[in-house]
Amino acid sequence: MTLELDVVTLFPHQFDWMRGSRPIANATGAGSLHLRVLDLRDHAPGRHRQVDDAPYGGGAGMVIRVDVVCAALEGIYAAPVADVLAERRVAVLTPVGRQLHDEVVTELAGLERLTLLCGRYEGFDQRVHDHLANDAISVGPYVLSGGEVAAMAVVDAVTRKLPGALGRDESHLEDSFSEALGGRPEYPHYTRPEEFRGWPVPPVLLSGDHGEVARWREEQSRLRAGSNL
Ligand SMILES: C[S@@+](CC[C@H](N)C(=O)[O-])C[C@H]1O[C@@H](n2cnc3c(N)ncnc32)[C@H](O)[C@@H]1O
């Protein structure tokens, strides 16, 4: 199965670096991801292609227009917006959306068609949330300058869950918050040197006893779950 993932943004060039990076390139090569980055401005009506306007009621900042977003969705998918929403997940990036926890990432990775709408300025006209989208995602309870960085976090985290995205020596199955770890943080990792400035690697990891290593990792994961480390 391929995830058709479209990002709609006013700054498509910001995503250029992602295409060649793992895991995007791997998943694309493996056929599990088809990523498109589309310019919202291409669909703005009028000679000046204005995408935003001043807020009704006054106040600072500009608001992205509902007619522009509607034209973009209907233009990109060549279908009335009701049909677009019936056949794909359209998620607005917003600080007040559903928090991007691992379960949400897993849910999104299981979709066939996902569109991410990146806001800017004061965000979207509320009618975009109410009538042109069927999901709203937040990458955390803080405010970024635009939806692009948030969309990159979504694209990266979701892509890691797709077949072929990670190299053979990497696995998301035991990543922090995974089912395999009961939703807990991952255990700590160590590599050479065995000792550095008097800071030793835990001896159990050098013991060669796989059962003991597994028990230690489980215990460490549980300890981390109870702390903020
Ligand atoms: C400057 S923010 C708008 C903030 C908005 N005025 C508010 O106070 O909620 C511009 C855009 O950045 C994106 N954005 C900012 N913070 C985000 C977050 N934590 N998660 C997802 N998207 C975010 C959204 O797309 C938003 O429309």
The ligand as an SDF file (V2000), in Angstrom:
LIG
                    3D

 27 29  0  0  0  0  0  0  0  0999 V2000
    1.7390   31.9280   13.8770 C   0  0  0  0  0  0  0  0  0  0  0  0
    0.7860   30.4540   13.7350 S   0  0  0  0  0  0  0  0  0  0  0  0
   -0.8320   31.0170   14.0920 C   0  0  0  0  0  0  0  0  0  0  0  0
   -1.1330   30.9550   15.5420 C   0  0  0  0  0  0  0  0  0  0  0  0
   -2.5610   31.3510   15.8790 C   0  0  0  0  0  0  0  0  0  0  0  0
   -2.7530   32.7620   15.7060 N   0  0  0  0  0  0  0  0  0  0  0  0
   -2.8510   30.9560   17.3140 C   0  0  0  0  0  0  0  0  0  0  0  0
   -2.6020   31.7440   18.2040 O   0  0  0  0  0  0  0  0  0  0  0  0
   -3.2880   29.7990   17.5300 O   0  0  0  0  0  0  0  0  0  0  0  0
    0.7360   30.2000   12.0000 C   0  0  0  0  0  0  0  0  0  0  0  0
    0.5330   28.7640   11.5660 C   0  0  0  0  0  0  0  0  0  0  0  0
    1.5870   27.9650   12.0690 O   0  0  0  0  0  0  0  0  0  0  0  0
    1.1230   26.6360   12.2530 C   0  0  0  0  0  0  0  0  0  0  0  0
    1.4400   26.2310   13.6160 N   0  0  0  0  0  0  0  0  0  0  0  0
    1.9430   27.0180   14.5930 C   0  0  0  0  0  0  0  0  0  0  0  0
    2.1440   26.3300   15.7190 N   0  0  0  0  0  0  0  0  0  0  0  0
    1.7810   25.0510   15.4620 C   0  0  0  0  0  0  0  0  0  0  0  0
    1.7600   23.8620   16.2420 C   0  0  0  0  0  0  0  0  0  0  0  0
    2.1500   23.8370   17.5000 N   0  0  0  0  0  0  0  0  0  0  0  0
    1.3200   22.7320   15.6420 N   0  0  0  0  0  0  0  0  0  0  0  0
    0.9000   22.7300   14.3540 C   0  0  0  0  0  0  0  0  0  0  0  0
    0.9010   23.8410   13.5740 N   0  0  0  0  0  0  0  0  0  0  0  0
    1.3370   24.9830   14.1110 C   0  0  0  0  0  0  0  0  0  0  0  0
   -0.3560   26.6250   11.9430 C   0  0  0  0  0  0  0  0  0  0  0  0
   -0.5420   26.1080   10.6280 O   0  0  0  0  0  0  0  0  0  0  0  0
   -0.7260   28.0960   12.0310 C   0  0  0  0  0  0  0  0  0  0  0  0
   -1.8150   28.4050   11.1930 O   0  0  0  0  0  0  0  0  0  0  0  0
  1  2  1  0
  2  3  1  0
  2 10  1  0
  3  4  1  0
  4  5  1  0
  5  6  1  0
  5  7  1  0
  7  8  2  0
  7  9  1  0
 10 11  1  0
 11 12  1  0
 11 26  1  0
 12 13  1  0
 13 14  1  0
 13 24  1  0
 14 15  1  0
 14 23  1  0
 15 16  2  0
 16 17  1  0
 17 18  1  0
 17 23  2  0
 18 19  1  0
 18 20  2  0
 20 21  1  0
 21 22  2  0
 22 23  1  0
 24 25  1  0
 24 26  1  0
 26 27  1  0
M  CHG  2   2   1   9  -1
M  END
$$$$
